[in-house]
Amino acid sequence: MQKPISVEIMTKTDCCLCDTAKETVSRVLQDYLARLSLTDIESDPALLEQYGKKIPVVLINGEESFVYKVHETTLR
C-alpha cells in the first residue's frame, strides 16, 4: 500500500497569500493520495519566531518546498 504524501501549510489568520496557497494545494491534492494539515504559527511562539512573516510555507513530507507562493505546475 502506498503511503500518502504529507503536505503541511504553515499559516496564520488574515493572510491572503496563505488563503491562495490553501486553494492551490487543495485543488492539486485532489489528484493525489495526500494528507493536508494546516498549522497556525500564531499558536506556538517557537513557530512564530521561526516563520514570522515568511509565510505561507508549504512542507512536503517535512521538507520546505514553497515559500510565499505555491506554483501549481511545480507542485504537481
C-alpha positions in Angstrom: 0.0 0.0 0.0 1.3 3.4 -1.0 1.9 5.9 1.9 0.1 9.2 1.5 2.1 12.4 0.8 2.2 14.6 3.8 1.6 18.3 3.0 1.6 20.9 5.7 0.9 24.6 5.3 2.4 27.0 7.9 -0.2 29.8 8.0 -1.8 32.4 10.2 -5.1 34.4 10.3 -5.7 37.3 7.9 -3.1 36.2 5.4 -4.2 36.5 1.8 -1.2 34.7 0.5 -2.0 31.8 2.8 -5.6 31.6 1.5 -4.3 31.5 -2.1 -1.8 28.7 -1.1 -4.5 26.7 0.6 -6.7 26.9 -2.5 -3.9 25.9 -4.9 -2.8 23.0 -2.7 -6.3 21.7 -2.1 -7.0 21.8 -5.8 -3.9 19.8 -6.7 -4.1 17.3 -3.9 -7.5 16.1 -5.1 -5.5 14.2 -7.8 -3.1 12.5 -5.3 -3.0 10.3 -2.3 -2.1 13.0 0.2 -2.8 14.3 3.7 -3.1 18.1 4.2 -2.6 19.7 7.5 -2.7 23.4 8.4 -0.5 24.8 11.2 -1.3 28.2 12.7 2.1 29.7 13.5 0.5 32.1 16.0 -0.5 29.2 18.2 3.2 28.4 19.0 5.7 31.1 20.0 8.6 29.0 18.5 6.8 28.6 15.2 6.0 32.3 15.2 9.7 33.1 15.7 10.8 30.6 13.1 8.4 31.7 10.4 7.4 35.2 11.3 6.4 37.0 8.1 7.9 34.2 5.9 4.5 32.6 5.3 2.9 30.7 3.8 5.4 27.9 3.9 4.4 24.6 2.4 6.2 21.5 3.7 6.0 18.3 1.6 7.0 15.2 3.6 8.6 17.6 6.1 10.7 19.5 3.6 10.2 23.2 2.9 9.0 23.2 -0.7 7.3 26.6 -1.2 7.6 30.0 0.5 5.1 32.8 -0.1 3.7 31.4 -3.4 2.7 27.9 -4.4 3.3 27.2 -8.1 0.6 24.7 -9.2 2.6 23.1 -12.0 5.7 22.6 -9.8 3.5 21.2 -7.0 2.0 18.6 -9.4 
